[in-house]
Amino acid sequence: QWELVESGGGLVQPGESLRLSCAASGFTFRNFCMRWYRQAPGKDREFVAHIYSSANKTVYTESTQGRFTISRDNDKNTLYLQMNNLKPEDTAVYYCSVPNKNYWGQGIQVTISS
């Protein structure tokens, strides 16, 4: 049975950093591209970042480019999202996903507030 479990969220002030993790199990993690999405209150879920299976290429939404870094450790079956210089508009529930299998984690809250 596959599973994606996010961790590392919380409440931070503007300008601070957080690193999200997504622990994967039940499938061959290293064979699949992975993504982060987020959903802010009252808004649709939106794409944040994508990483290819070999981690040799990444893609970001414009609003996070230069502040967020997606990475993965295929030996640990773990996906990461390093988020720097956080802004109030980054407040959302963040989800990791396996796009080719439509697998989703349960989501984790990230709140940016002074």
trRosetta pair geometry for C-beta under 8 A, 3 or more apart (Angstrom, degrees):
i j d omega theta_ij theta_ji phi_ij phi_ji
1 26 5.1 -69 98 -124 35 143
2 24 7.7 -22 -165 -168 89 83
2 25 6.9 162 -151 93 46 54
2 26 3.5 -164 -96 98 39 126
2 27 4.8 10 -105 -23 112 108
2 98 7.9 -75 179 16 147 147
2 101 7.5 152 -76 135 178 148
2 103 5.6 -76 129 -122 143 139
3 23 7.9 -3 112 105 96 84
3 24 7.2 161 86 -153 58 41
3 25 4.9 -2 53 59 98 95
3 26 5.4 100 6 1 72 129
4 22 5.6 -4 -171 -177 95 106
4 23 7.4 157 -154 77 43 47
4 24 5.5 -7 -103 -102 74 74
4 96 5.2 -144 176 84 130 107
4 97 7.4 110 140 -89 177 29
4 98 7.3 -165 -62 -18 137 97
4 103 5.9 127 -20 144 127 108
4 104 6.7 -124 55 144 137 20
4 105 3.7 -101 113 -75 105 85
4 106 7.8 177 89 -6 80 63
5 22 6.9 154 73 -156 38 55
5 23 4.8 -16 60 56 97 96
5 105 6.2 161 -89 -139 15 112
5 106 7.2 10 -120 17 58 103
6 9 7.1 43 138 -25 111 111
6 20 6.1 -16 -163 -173 101 109
6 21 7.0 151 -153 84 50 49
6 22 5.1 -21 -94 -98 68 79
6 94 6.5 176 -164 97 155 89
6 95 7.0 -115 -41 -126 147 35
6 96 5.7 161 -78 0 102 104
6 105 4.7 107 -25 143 98 153
6 106 6.9 -139 25 56 99 71
6 107 6.5 -16 35 -159 143 10
6 108 4.0 -134 114 -16 122 120
7 20 7.2 152 79 -157 40 62
7 21 5.0 -15 60 61 89 98
7 22 7.8 170 18 -81 67 35
7 23 7.3 23 4 -8 112 103
7 108 6.6 171 -96 -94 17 157
8 18 6.2 136 150 172 95 95
8 19 5.4 -79 -173 96 145 58
8 20 4.5 178 76 -114 124 39
8 21 5.1 111 -20 8 130 80
8 108 7.0 76 56 130 61 160
9 18 6.9 47 -125 175 37 147
9 20 6.4 28 -63 -102 72 98
9 94 6.6 175 -88 34 119 112
9 108 3.8 -179 -17 147 135 107
9 109 5.1 134 146 72 145 46
9 110 4.7 -112 -142 -70 98 69
10 18 6.6 -178 45 -119 91 132
10 109 7.7 83 -75 94 17 82
10 110 7.1 11 43 -120 37 57
10 111 7.3 -84 136 37 33 84
11 111 4.5 -19 -106 74 75 109
11 112 7.9 172 -154 -83 54 23
11 113 6.5 -38 -160 40 99 100
12 16 4.0 -127 168 82 122 134
12 17 7.4 -115 174 54 166 21
12 18 5.8 -157 -10 -51 145 108
12 86 6.0 78 88 57 122 149
12 111 7.6 148 24 85 55 60
12 112 6.1 -22 74 -111 78 67
13 16 5.1 90 60 -12 69 122
13 112 7.2 66 -179 -162 14 69
13 113 7.1 -64 -112 86 51 35
13 114 5.3 63 -142 -100 95 66
14 86 6.4 -135 -134 95 43 73
14 87 5.9 35 -135 -122 98 41
14 88 6.1 -36 -81 -40 111 77
14 112 5.7 81 -81 171 62 108
14 113 7.8 30 -36 -111 82 7
14 114 5.9 -37 7 -53 100 100
15 85 5.9 -20 -134 -135 46 55
15 86 6.8 -59 19 50 12 65
16 86 5.7 -30 68 33 62 113
16 112 7.8 -177 50 -129 94 92
17 82 7.2 -6 -171 -176 114 79
17 83 6.2 162 -154 90 65 60
17 84 4.7 -13 -104 -107 107 60
17 85 7.5 13 -78 -16 80 37
17 86 6.7 162 -96 -19 31 104
18 83 5.0 -2 60 58 80 110
18 86 6.6 39 7 -56 98 144
18 110 6.3 -175 71 -133 161 115
19 80 6.2 -16 -175 -165 100 105
19 81 7.0 165 -157 82 53 49
19 82 5.0 -15 -108 -104 91 65
19 83 7.0 -179 -86 20 38 73
20 36 7.3 110 82 -122 141 135
20 80 6.7 148 83 -160 59 51
20 81 4.3 3 53 52 107 100
20 83 7.0 46 -6 -10 97 113
20 94 5.8 -86 -103 106 164 148
20 96 7.8 -179 138 -53 122 106
20 108 6.6 163 -134 68 114 136
20 110 7.4 -67 -68 -67 120 128
21 78 5.7 -20 -165 -171 101 114
21 79 7.2 139 -164 79 49 52
21 80 5.7 -20 -103 -102 64 72
22 34 7.5 172 79 -176 140 136
22 36 7.8 -165 -27 -91 140 89
22 78 6.6 149 73 -160 52 61
22 79 4.1 -12 56 60 110 102
22 80 7.5 -155 18 -68 78 29
22 81 7.9 51 -15 -9 105 97
22 96 3.4 41 -114 -23 159 165
22 105 5.9 -116 -138 -52 109 150
23 77 6.6 57 -163 108 63 92
23 78 5.5 -23 -100 -104 59 88
24 27 6.9 -63 166 55 111 90
24 29 4.6 127 91 -99 136 119
24 34 7.9 -111 -54 -104 146 133
24 77 4.7 -124 67 168 86 95
24 78 6.9 -173 13 -87 83 34
24 79 6.8 64 -27 -9 114 99
24 96 7.8 -113 -68 124 98 139
24 98 7.7 96 -128 -58 133 118
25 77 6.4 79 -76 142 59 149
27 31 8.0 -107 151 51 91 109
27 32 7.1 16 129 -7 124 142
27 98 7.2 12 80 -94 154 171
27 101 7.0 -81 -130 -33 168 174
27 103 7.4 -139 7 -44 152 162
28 31 4.4 37 109 8 110 120
28 32 7.2 128 90 -13 71 97
29 32 6.6 -87 -161 39 33 100
29 34 8.0 8 -165 -61 84 127
29 72 7.9 -171 157 -175 111 125
29 74 6.3 178 106 -140 103 68
29 77 4.2 153 -4 -132 159 80
30 53 6.2 82 164 -179 49 97
30 74 3.9 68 -101 -159 100 121
30 77 7.9 -82 -40 -96 76 68
31 53 5.7 -23 178 -145 18 143
32 53 5.7 132 62 -97 11 105
32 98 5.2 7 149 -148 147 107
32 100 5.9 -139 -141 40 103 121
32 101 7.0 -33 -131 -7 149 113
33 50 6.4 7 175 -174 115 96
33 51 6.7 175 -156 88 71 47
33 52 5.3 -40 -105 -125 95 41
33 53 5.6 -74 -61 -47 53 74
33 98 7.6 127 81 -152 58 61
33 99 6.1 -28 93 37 108 109
33 100 6.5 102 44 -17 95 109
34 50 7.4 165 88 -152 43 53
34 51 5.4 -8 60 57 87 94
34 70 7.7 -170 95 177 98 125
34 72 6.2 122 35 -82 140 136
34 79 4.8 -135 144 -101 157 141
34 96 6.5 -9 -177 -171 108 100
34 97 7.0 146 -163 78 62 49
34 98 6.2 -40 -108 -97 69 60
34 99 7.8 163 -129 -3 21 85
35 47 6.7 -56 -174 -141 129 88
35 48 7.4 135 174 53 82 76
35 49 6.7 172 -152 89 63 48
35 50 4.8 -19 -101 -100 90 72
35 51 7.6 176 -82 19 44 65
35 96 7.2 153 85 -158 47 54
35 97 4.7 -25 67 65 95 100
35 98 7.9 163 23 -91 82 16
35 99 5.4 60 -2 -44 127 108
36 48 4.2 -53 103 69 96 122
36 49 4.8 21 41 47 106 89
36 70 6.2 -157 1 -102 118 119
36 79 7.6 -180 -60 144 92 127
36 81 4.9 60 -75 -76 161 141
36 94 6.2 -10 -170 -172 105 103
36 95 7.1 149 -158 79 55 47
36 96 5.8 -34 -98 -100 66 63
36 97 7.4 159 -95 18 19 87
37 45 5.2 32 160 173 127 105
37 46 6.4 165 -160 83 82 33
37 47 5.8 -50 -107 -104 82 37
37 48 5.8 174 -110 1 22 94
37 94 7.3 159 86 -156 44 54
37 95 4.7 -16 64 62 93 100
37 96 8.0 164 22 -95 74 16
37 97 5.9 32 -2 -9 111 131
38 45 7.1 174 91 -152 26 68
38 46 6.0 -22 64 60 74 82
38 48 5.3 71 -7 -55 100 124
38 90 7.8 -45 173 -168 171 62
38 92 3.8 74 172 112 111 146
38 93 6.6 159 -156 79 67 42
38 94 4.8 -27 -98 -100 90 66
38 95 7.0 173 -86 16 36 75
38 110 7.6 -54 -130 39 125 121
39 43 6.5 -175 -164 83 64 83
39 44 7.1 -90 -127 145 92 25
39 45 4.2 -43 -78 -95 105 71
39 46 7.1 143 -89 11 52 68
39 92 5.6 152 69 -170 29 106
39 93 5.2 -15 59 56 88 94
39 95 7.3 30 -4 -8 100 115
39 107 7.6 -40 33 -130 109 138
40 43 4.4 28 66 34 91 127
40 46 8.0 -1 2 13 92 115
40 89 7.6 -31 -98 -169 153 60
40 91 6.2 81 -125 95 98 72
40 92 4.3 -68 -74 -95 65 96
41 91 7.9 -18 1 120 96 107
41 92 7.9 -148 -15 -112 58 60
43 46 7.2 -25 137 -22 118 111
43 92 8.0 -61 61 -113 121 112
45 95 7.2 -15 -148 26 126 134
46 61 6.9 47 149 -90 108 165
47 50 7.3 -12 -171 -43 115 100
47 61 5.5 146 100 -61 83 116
48 60 7.3 -27 158 -146 52 70
48 61 5.8 -75 -133 9 29 117
48 64 5.8 41 -163 1 80 161
48 68 6.8 -69 170 126 104 168
48 70 7.9 135 115 -65 95 121
48 81 7.2 22 121 -135 137 144
48 94 7.2 -3 -17 -136 160 98
49 58 6.5 -7 -173 -175 102 103
49 59 6.7 160 -156 85 55 54
49 60 5.0 -11 -105 -105 86 71
49 61 7.1 -97 -62 2 55 78
49 64 6.6 -92 -56 97 101 142
49 68 6.0 -136 -51 121 137 126
49 70 3.9 176 136 -39 137 133
49 81 6.5 152 42 -118 138 107
50 58 6.6 159 84 -158 57 55
50 59 4.3 0 52 53 106 102
50 60 7.8 -150 23 -66 70 36
50 70 7.1 144 59 68 13 166
50 99 7.7 -6 -125 -19 109 141
51 55 5.8 3 175 -115 116 62
51 57 7.5 160 -150 89 52 49
51 58 5.0 -16 -100 -105 75 85
51 59 8.0 -163 -69 23 38 68
51 70 4.7 -149 -45 125 115 119
51 71 6.9 139 -103 -110 158 18
51 72 5.6 171 111 -18 149 116
51 79 7.3 171 43 -138 133 103
52 55 6.6 -153 73 -58 73 16
52 56 6.0 -43 70 49 127 72
52 57 4.7 44 0 55 128 89
52 58 7.5 -122 4 -71 79 44
53 74 7.9 66 175 -96 69 129
55 58 7.8 5 -161 -58 58 94
55 71 6.7 44 -144 -153 122 62
55 72 5.3 -145 -84 49 116 100
55 74 7.3 -130 -21 -31 121 109
58 69 7.8 19 160 -156 171 60
58 70 5.3 164 -142 62 125 104
60 64 5.2 -126 -175 85 113 95
60 65 4.5 146 97 -84 131 73
60 68 6.3 156 -133 72 128 105
60 70 7.4 178 -83 -2 90 111
61 64 5.4 63 64 22 85 101
61 65 7.1 -135 91 -34 37 85
62 65 5.7 -38 -146 1 34 120
63 89 7.6 -93 -179 115 136 124
64 67 5.6 -106 -163 62 56 98
64 68 4.0 -10 173 15 113 126
64 83 7.8 -61 -148 -123 112 89
64 90 7.8 99 -96 -111 97 107
65 68 7.6 -44 -73 42 17 86
67 83 6.8 25 139 -159 92 61
67 84 5.3 -143 -167 70 68 77
67 85 4.9 -102 -132 61 111 105
67 86 7.7 138 169 -78 128 42
68 81 6.1 -13 -167 -173 108 92
68 82 6.7 154 -158 83 52 57
68 83 5.2 -9 -107 -105 87 68
68 84 7.3 -173 -78 24 38 70
69 80 7.9 0 105 112 82 102
69 81 7.4 157 79 -157 46 46
69 82 4.3 -4 56 55 98 108
69 84 7.8 32 -1 -2 97 106
70 79 7.4 -15 -167 -175 92 95
70 80 6.9 155 -156 86 45 62
70 81 5.6 -16 -100 -103 70 73
70 82 8.0 -155 -69 24 24 72
71 79 7.7 159 88 -160 43 53
71 80 4.7 -11 64 60 86 111
71 82 7.1 25 8 -6 111 105
72 78 6.9 170 -154 93 63 50
72 79 5.0 -24 -104 -108 91 63
72 80 6.7 -172 -82 16 38 79
73 76 4.1 18 108 35 121 107
73 77 7.6 -34 93 19 78 21
73 78 5.0 8 51 58 100 94
73 80 7.5 55 -9 -18 91 112
74 77 7.2 35 -161 -77 36 43
79 96 5.4 139 75 -141 139 139
81 94 7.0 -132 59 176 155 145
83 86 5.6 54 141 -80 108 101
83 90 6.8 139 -174 -178 135 150
83 110 7.4 39 52 -156 167 153
86 90 5.0 -106 -158 53 84 150
86 110 7.8 -127 -144 165 140 118
86 112 4.7 -154 142 -104 113 133
87 90 5.1 111 58 -10 68 100
87 112 6.1 93 105 121 21 160
88 91 5.9 -18 -179 -14 53 114
88 112 4.9 -148 -100 98 37 105
88 113 6.4 72 -115 -87 94 56
89 112 7.8 -35 30 61 31 133
90 110 6.6 -56 134 119 93 124
90 112 5.3 62 62 -9 96 141
91 110 6.4 -155 -130 104 43 73
91 111 5.1 35 -130 -129 103 50
91 112 5.1 -128 -60 28 87 81
91 113 7.2 47 -82 -45 134 89
92 110 6.1 4 57 57 59 97
93 107 4.3 23 167 177 114 125
93 108 6.7 151 -158 68 70 23
93 109 5.5 -38 -100 -91 73 58
93 110 7.5 152 -107 17 23 74
94 107 6.6 148 71 -153 34 70
94 108 5.5 -29 59 62 87 80
94 109 7.9 150 13 -106 78 10
94 110 5.5 37 -15 -6 116 120
95 104 5.6 -10 180 -163 128 97
95 105 5.4 178 -155 58 71 89
95 106 7.9 -156 -118 81 90 18
95 107 4.7 -37 -80 -92 87 79
95 108 8.0 154 -79 15 44 66
96 104 7.6 153 84 -153 48 48
96 105 4.6 52 48 -6 83 129
97 102 7.8 -28 -167 -146 104 30
97 103 6.4 157 -156 84 55 61
97 104 5.2 -10 -104 -102 88 68
97 105 7.2 -111 -64 5 53 80
98 101 4.4 3 110 44 118 105
98 102 7.4 -37 83 26 78 14
98 103 3.9 26 36 44 108 109
99 102 7.3 24 -162 -72 31 45
104 107 7.9 1 161 -47 103 82
105 108 7.6 -22 125 -19 129 89
